Amino acid sequence: MSQSNVVSQWLPCPVVFVSTALGEKRDIMTATAMFISEKEPLLAISVAKGHLTAHLIDQAGGFILILASESQKELVWQLGSIKGGEEDKFKLFSINTLPSKPGKPLIPADSASWLECQVVSHQEINSYNLVIARVVNQEDLNNPPLIWQKQNLFALKPL
Ligand SMILES: Cc1cc2nc3c(=O)[nH]c(=O)nc-3n(C[C@H](O)[C@H](O)[C@H](O)COP(=O)(O)O)c2cc1C
């Protein structure tokens, strides 16, 4: 099966950052997400087990999911290519963040929106953790979001 025939990879999905914190330790990585239920504010993310993000979610029991905006294309690639165990990505990429409370995950400025999430369930599937979380707080920052499909980034357009 050639790469272009792998239809399971065609599912368009939002481009998000998963931001985590535990004590002095913090991290942020690029990911994708999907909602589980519209009535109840539940969503799912999948995080590779080796990532610092997976460890911090496990320890902290929550994370902030940030919808990346059109102006954050470069940040999407940066935060999706460097491992947090090696570098503090906020310092490395000089990321401007919204004002935050001590010990809380940081939110890059100019994002599309953010959702504070508490883990309700977690399942290991091969080398991934499937994390189901409840949204307990959120804010729309009124910037247009990004979409991921076939290894490329797209903007939304109305039909
Ligand atoms: C567009 C895009 C989407 C990604 N989605 C995921 C994902 O859903 N789950 C995952 O584990 N890694 C995903 N990655 C890869 C991680 O962002 C990458 O491995 C990152 O360096 C892990 O960071 P950490 O080690 O600081 O946790 C994605 C990367 C990109 C560029």
PDBQT file of the ligand as one rigid body, heavy atoms in Angstrom, charges set to zero:
ROOT
HETATM    1  C1  LIG A 201       0.747  17.752  12.867  1.00  0.00    +0.000 C 
HETATM    2  C2  LIG A 201       1.320  16.836  13.933  1.00  0.00    +0.000 A 
HETATM    3  C3  LIG A 201       0.465  16.043  14.687  1.00  0.00    +0.000 A 
HETATM    4  C4  LIG A 201       0.967  15.196  15.684  1.00  0.00    +0.000 A 
HETATM    5  N1  LIG A 201       0.094  14.437  16.397  1.00  0.00    +0.000 NA
HETATM    6  C5  LIG A 201       0.567  13.622  17.388  1.00  0.00    +0.000 A 
HETATM    7  C6  LIG A 201      -0.357  12.876  18.182  1.00  0.00    +0.000 A 
HETATM    8  O1  LIG A 201      -1.589  12.940  18.019  1.00  0.00    +0.000 OA
HETATM    9  N2  LIG A 201       0.170  12.070  19.159  1.00  0.00    +0.000 N 
HETATM   10  C7  LIG A 201       1.524  11.974  19.381  1.00  0.00    +0.000 A 
HETATM   11  O2  LIG A 201       1.937  11.229  20.283  1.00  0.00    +0.000 OA
HETATM   12  N3  LIG A 201       2.420  12.684  18.653  1.00  0.00    +0.000 NA
HETATM   13  C8  LIG A 201       1.965  13.526  17.675  1.00  0.00    +0.000 A 
HETATM   14  N4  LIG A 201       2.843  14.277  16.928  1.00  0.00    +0.000 N 
HETATM   15  C9  LIG A 201       4.304  14.164  17.221  1.00  0.00    +0.000 C 
HETATM   16  C10 LIG A 201       4.697  14.915  18.503  1.00  0.00    +0.000 C 
HETATM   17  O3  LIG A 201       4.262  16.268  18.460  1.00  0.00    +0.000 OA
HETATM   18  C11 LIG A 201       6.234  14.883  18.642  1.00  0.00    +0.000 C 
HETATM   19  O4  LIG A 201       6.679  13.560  18.722  1.00  0.00    +0.000 OA
HETATM   20  C12 LIG A 201       6.741  15.698  19.838  1.00  0.00    +0.000 C 
HETATM   21  O5  LIG A 201       8.122  15.927  19.645  1.00  0.00    +0.000 OA
HETATM   22  C13 LIG A 201       6.530  15.037  21.208  1.00  0.00    +0.000 C 
HETATM   23  O6  LIG A 201       6.866  15.987  22.203  1.00  0.00    +0.000 OA
HETATM   24  P1  LIG A 201       7.241  15.630  23.728  1.00  0.00    +0.000 P 
HETATM   25  O7  LIG A 201       8.362  14.621  23.672  1.00  0.00    +0.000 OA
HETATM   26  O8  LIG A 201       7.682  16.957  24.254  1.00  0.00    +0.000 OA
HETATM   27  O9  LIG A 201       6.035  15.124  24.450  1.00  0.00    +0.000 OA
HETATM   28  C14 LIG A 201       2.365  15.142  15.926  1.00  0.00    +0.000 A 
HETATM   29  C15 LIG A 201       3.233  15.954  15.175  1.00  0.00    +0.000 A 
HETATM   30  C16 LIG A 201       2.713  16.803  14.195  1.00  0.00    +0.000 A 
HETATM   31  C17 LIG A 201       3.673  17.685  13.426  1.00  0.00    +0.000 C 
ENDROOT
TORSDOF 0
